[in-house]
Amino acid sequence: MALTALWGTAKPATWNRNRAAVGSWLTWCAAKQHWAAPILSDSAERRRENNDDTKAVSRSRIDRLCRRRDVPVREKTLWRMLYESASGASAVLALNIEDLDLPNKQARVTVKGGDTMWITWGTDTAHLLPRLIAGRERGPLFLSEYRPGPHRRATTDPDDICPETGRARLGYDRARILLGHYGDGLRLQQLRHSSATHLGDTNTSANVIMAKTGHKSLRSVQPYVKPGLAAVHQATETLSSPRRRG
């Protein structure tokens, strides 16, 4: 059937989301328009979505990584911003200096689907940003190490070239490789996931987490609202005898 042909190899969450959308549309066709619409076959049943509770990493691991002296300031700023903003890497990498509201520790970003929202960051990112910008007033916030060659420059969107340095915007793949190198396999998405999980550990409401991450539904935020491993460890310590705690 068409559903299997289009999304048969997709992840369970993607399959379930598209299956629900198609099912709702077929029901609407039959109930509202009185069209002869097929029903979903048994082979199109929902698939089990397996949660991966190891995606979130500890705050101390992120802190240690961002304090390493061998890590360039660009990477430290990107990782801190991804963690403190709980925003997607693509949206943060697309930031221009003109988008930043430095006094209020916020920036306007365009997220998946084309919506515009504010992201916010904390003190650690705020301390790093002036060093990263180094007097620049416009252009991409995160820049590549070198200027692009003539061919690449000719095929690159002018908005992705810094008008002051001539360097290009840092790409997602390069950012991914660098985090994996310095962070022992850590992935960009894990910084966002860890941020939302840590907010959940502090009993931050699901609505606030949704506002911060840009998720559209409570169901999408639910994996972050449940206690993370740090909270489980803390709870476990209460089971130890008083003289052995700590």
C-alpha positions, 0 to 999 in steps of 0.5 A: 500500500502507499503508506508502506511504500512512502514510509515503510522504512521510516523510524517508528515515530515517523511511521506512527505520525504519518499513519495517524495523519493518513488515517484522519484524512481517510476518516474525514473523506468518508464522514464529511465528504461521503467519498468511497475511502479505503481503510487502513489495512492490518499491515499498517498498524502502529509500531512500537516506539522505543525510548532511549533514556541514554540520550541525555548526558550529565551537566558535569560532562557538558561543563568539562567539555566546554572548559577544555583549553584545547577546544576553540571558542567557536565550538565552546560557544556553539555547544553552550548555546545549544545546551542553554537554549535547548534549540535545534542545531540547524536553527542555531547555526543559521543565526546571524549577528543581527539576530542577537539581542545580547543584553536580553540573552535572546535571539530570533530563530526560524525553526523547523516548519518555518515558524519564528521564535525566540531562543534564550541562553544563560550566563555561560553563553553570554560570556563567550559570545563577545569573544566569538564575535570579536568586533563583527557587527553582521553576518553569520554568527558561526564561521568556518575556519577558512575562506572558501575557494572561488568555486565554493564561494560562487555556489554559496548563498551570499547571506552565508558569507561574512561580509567582514572576514569573507569566511563562510557559515559553519555547516552542520556536518562540520559542527557534528564532526567536531563535537564527535571528535572532542566529545567522544562521540557526543551528538549535537542533538544530545545537547538539546535533549540533555537540556530539556531532560535537566529542565524536567529534573528541576520540575520545570513544567511541560508548558515551559519546556515546550516554549523553550524547545519549540515542540508543538505538542505535549506528547513530543515533550513527554520524554523530557518531563519524566525524571532523568538519570541524575534524579534517579540517582538522587532518589536511590541515595535516600534508600541508603542507611543514613550513616552511609549516604554521601 
